[in-house]
Structure formats: structure tokens, C-alpha cells
Amino acid sequence: GVEFLSTYKNRNNPQYLSSLGNSIVNLLRVIPNGVLVFFPSYGVMNNTIQSWQASNIYTRMLKIKHCFTEPRSKNEMATTMSEFDDKVRNPTDGATGAI
């Protein structure tokens, strides 16, 4: 395995990103309802999600839970949180909540 250390050096390491994503997929399977994943910055979040999308990890996440990404706009945040809360309380499409 790869050490889960979000250092500047590791943030673009494909093995680290893949291992992190696969671990989150496994956690999504056993944690009911909603899950929040925190990143140190929007840049790290975007790069990580792009890596997961390119490697099909994000697709696997979507099969388990609805995925929402924190918007940069305060105005959009309320809408995103409301949608997240709705999916946690009322899962649909075979998903078991939200991330």
C-alpha cells in the first residue's frame, strides 16, 4: 500500500491518489447515509477528483452514493448542501446516500 500522507510531493502521486480513492470506495460501501471528504484546498480537491475520474474510481463512487463537490460560491453552497441532505435522507437510483 501507499502511505496516506497528503504532502505536496504525494498530492500528484498516481499510486497515492488511487489508493486513497479505493479506500474511500470501500468506506462508502459500509458507511450508511452521508460521507464528507475534506481536502486541504480546492486545487487539491479538483486534481484528486480529476485523477479519480480518469481512473474510473469516481464512477465506482457514483454507483454507491451521489457525489457533490463544494462550490466556491457562497450562494451555491446552500443549494449544494440542501441537495446533499436530500440524497442522504432520500437515496435514489440505487445509491445509499451522498458523499
N, C-alpha and C positions, 0 to 999 in steps of 0.2 A: 504494500500500500504506500500511499504518499502522505507525508505529514500535513495535517490541516493547519497550515501557517500562512495567513494572508499577508505575506510580506510583499514589498514591491517586486522583489525577484520572482516570487511564486505566482503573482497575480495573472501572469500570462502563460504559465506553465500548463501545457495541454493535459499532462497527467494529473496535476493538482485539480484543474477545473473539472475534468472528467470524474475523478474520484469524489470530489465534493458533490457534483450533480447526482452521481449514482447513489451516494449516501442519502441525499435528500429524497430521491425517488423511493428508496427503501423506507425512510421515515414516514413519507406520505402515505404509504400503504397501511401503516399501523396506528397513526395518529388520527383520531376522528376529527371531523369538522374542519376548523381553520388552522392554518400554519402561517406564521410570519417568518420571513428570512431577511435578516438585516445585512447590509453591505456598508463598508466604510465611506463610500461616495457613490454618486450617480455614475461616474465613469467606470468604476469597478463593477457596479451592477450591470450596466449596459454591456460591457465587454464579456462578463460572465454569461449573461443571457444569450448573447450572440454565439458564444462558444457552444453553449448547450443546444441552441437551435441548429447549428451546423453539424452537431454530432448525434442528433435525434434524442438527446436526453430531455429536452423541453417537450417534445411530442409525448414522451412517456409520462412526464409530469401532468400534461393536459388530459391524459387518459384517466388519471386518478383524481385530480382536483382542478377546478377552474383557477387559472393563474391571472393575477393582477400585478401591474407594475406601478410603483409610486410615481405619480406625475410630479413635474417640477412646479406646476402652478397650484397655488393655494385654492383657487376656485375649483379646479378639477379634483382636488383631494377629497372633498366632501362627497362628490359623486362616486369616486372610486371606492371609498370606504363604505358607502351605502350599498354598492353592488357586491363588494366582498361580503358584507354582513348578510345580504340576501342569499348569496350562494352557500354560506355557512349554515344558515337556518333552513334553506330550502334547496338542497342539492338536486341537480338535474343532469340529464344526459349521461347517466352512469357515474358521474363524478361524486365524490364523497365529501365535498366541501370546497375550500378555497385555499390558495397559497398566495 
